[in-house]
Every structure is written in structure tokens, then in C-alpha cells.
Amino acid sequence: MTTNPFARIAAGLLALEAGAIIVLLVQQVLALLAGDVESAESAIALTVLTAVGAAAVAAFAVATWRGQSWGRSGGIVTQALIAAVALGAATGAFAHPVIGLALAAPAIVTFVMLVLAARRAGADRR
């Protein structure tokens, strides 16, 4: 377990992101059960991928809390993916800049905390 304050903050933020993905997963399952999907096969595939994503982000949170570098690395990749989605939301054909900002702001904060946690872990090893 780490005493790195940046890692603890980053782990908490990653856990919140995992929770948000789980909320999305529940919505997808409810839509699937209600028959509110155009293609059941596509909806099932998306639901499975969402579950995998939630599990991965939760694992990154736990690993970051424990001070493991793979958790920070996975968290950084996750933030890059969220930033790409935010950019698409802000500039796409059906652009919603406020939604893009709502996605990007926590991703940027989490990214910064993960980088600071990695720097601190490197300094602590020396």
C-alpha cells in the first residue's frame, strides 16, 4: 500500500470513473432487458465491453492505491481515451461542447494526479 498522496487521489478518481462506467453498464442492461435496442447482438456486445472496461478501470484504481506502476500506466491510457471521447463530443457532427468539457475536466485532473504519482514513486525509489 502506498503513502503517496497523489496516488491515493488518483486511485480515488479512478474508482469514481469505474463507478460511472458501472452506472452506464446498468443503464445498458436495463435497456437490453426492456427491449429498447435496435440490435440485441450489438447491445450485448457493447454491454460486455462496458463490463470489461469497468473491471479494468477498477483494477487500475486498486493497483494505483497499492503503488503498482501498471495501475498508473493503465489509468493514464484510460484518461487519454476519455480525452479522445471528450474531443469527439465537443467537435463532432452533433457537437455538445458542455458534455465534452464535462468529460475532459475530470480526465485532465486524473491524468495530472497519475503523472504526479508516477514522479513521486520514481523519486521514492531513489
C-alpha positions as CSV (number, residue, x, y, z in Angstrom):
1,M,0.0,0.0,0.0
2,T,1.3,3.4,-0.9
3,T,1.6,6.5,1.2
4,N,1.9,8.7,-1.9
5,P,-0.9,11.3,-1.6
6,F,-1.0,11.8,-5.4
7,A,-1.5,8.0,-5.9
8,R,-4.3,8.0,-3.3
9,I,-6.1,10.9,-5.0
10,A,-5.6,9.3,-8.4
11,A,-6.9,6.0,-7.2
12,G,-10.0,7.6,-5.8
13,L,-10.6,9.4,-9.0
14,L,-10.2,6.2,-11.0
15,A,-12.6,4.5,-8.6
16,L,-15.2,7.2,-9.3
17,E,-14.7,6.7,-13.0
18,A,-15.2,2.9,-12.6
19,G,-18.4,3.7,-10.7
20,A,-19.6,6.0,-13.5
21,I,-18.9,3.1,-16.0
22,I,-20.9,0.8,-13.8
23,V,-23.8,3.2,-13.9
24,L,-23.6,3.2,-17.7
25,L,-23.5,-0.6,-17.6
26,V,-26.6,-0.8,-15.5
27,Q,-28.4,1.5,-18.0
28,Q,-27.3,-0.7,-20.9
29,V,-28.6,-3.8,-19.1
30,L,-31.9,-2.2,-18.4
31,A,-32.3,-1.1,-22.0
32,L,-31.5,-4.5,-23.2
33,L,-34.0,-6.2,-20.8
34,A,-36.7,-3.7,-21.8
35,G,-36.1,-4.4,-25.5
36,D,-35.1,-0.8,-26.1
37,V,-32.3,-1.7,-28.5
38,E,-32.2,-1.9,-32.3
39,S,-29.9,-4.9,-32.4
40,A,-29.7,-7.3,-29.4
41,E,-26.4,-8.7,-30.6
42,S,-24.8,-5.3,-30.7
43,A,-26.3,-4.3,-27.4
44,I,-25.0,-7.5,-25.7
45,A,-21.5,-6.9,-27.2
46,L,-21.5,-3.3,-26.0
47,T,-22.6,-4.4,-22.6
48,V,-19.9,-7.0,-22.3
49,L,-17.2,-4.4,-23.4
50,T,-18.6,-1.9,-20.9
51,A,-18.3,-4.5,-18.1
52,V,-14.7,-5.3,-19.2
53,G,-13.9,-1.6,-19.2
54,A,-15.4,-1.1,-15.7
55,A,-13.4,-4.0,-14.3
56,A,-10.2,-2.7,-15.9
57,V,-10.6,0.8,-14.5
58,A,-11.5,-0.6,-11.1
59,A,-8.3,-2.8,-11.3
60,F,-6.3,0.3,-12.2
61,A,-7.7,2.1,-9.2
62,V,-6.8,-0.7,-6.8
63,A,-3.3,-1.1,-8.3
64,T,-2.7,2.7,-8.1
65,W,-3.7,2.6,-4.5
66,R,-1.2,-0.2,-3.9
67,G,1.5,1.8,-5.6
68,Q,1.8,-0.6,-8.6
69,S,3.1,1.1,-11.8
70,W,0.8,-0.9,-14.1
71,G,-2.2,0.7,-12.5
72,R,-0.8,4.2,-13.1
73,S,0.0,3.3,-16.7
74,G,-3.4,1.8,-17.3
75,G,-5.0,4.9,-15.7
76,I,-3.1,7.2,-18.0
77,V,-4.2,5.3,-21.1
78,T,-7.8,5.5,-19.8
79,Q,-7.5,9.2,-19.4
80,A,-6.2,9.5,-23.0
81,L,-9.2,7.5,-24.2
82,I,-11.6,9.7,-22.2
83,A,-10.0,12.8,-23.7
84,A,-10.5,11.4,-27.2
85,V,-14.2,10.8,-26.5
86,A,-14.5,14.3,-25.0
87,L,-12.9,15.8,-28.1
88,G,-15.3,14.0,-30.3
89,A,-18.2,15.1,-28.1
90,A,-17.1,18.7,-28.3
91,T,-16.3,18.8,-32.0
92,G,-18.3,16.0,-33.8
93,A,-21.2,16.3,-36.1
94,F,-23.6,16.6,-33.2
95,A,-21.2,18.6,-31.0
96,H,-22.1,19.3,-27.4
97,P,-19.1,21.3,-26.0
98,V,-20.5,21.2,-22.5
99,I,-20.6,17.4,-22.5
100,G,-17.1,17.4,-23.9
101,L,-15.9,19.7,-21.1
102,A,-17.7,17.6,-18.5
103,L,-15.8,14.5,-19.8
104,A,-12.5,16.2,-20.3
105,A,-12.2,18.1,-17.0
106,P,-12.1,15.1,-14.6
107,A,-9.8,13.2,-17.1
108,I,-7.3,16.0,-17.1
109,V,-7.3,16.2,-13.3
110,T,-6.9,12.4,-13.0
111,F,-4.1,12.5,-15.6
112,V,-2.2,15.1,-13.7
113,M,-2.6,13.2,-10.4
114,L,-1.4,10.0,-12.1
115,V,1.7,11.7,-13.6
116,L,2.5,13.3,-10.2
117,A,2.0,9.9,-8.5
118,A,4.4,8.3,-11.0
119,R,7.0,11.1,-10.5
120,R,6.7,10.7,-6.7
121,A,7.1,6.9,-6.9
122,G,10.2,7.3,-9.0
123,A,11.7,9.8,-6.5
124,D,10.8,7.5,-3.6
125,R,12.7,4.6,-5.3
126,R,15.9,6.6,-5.5
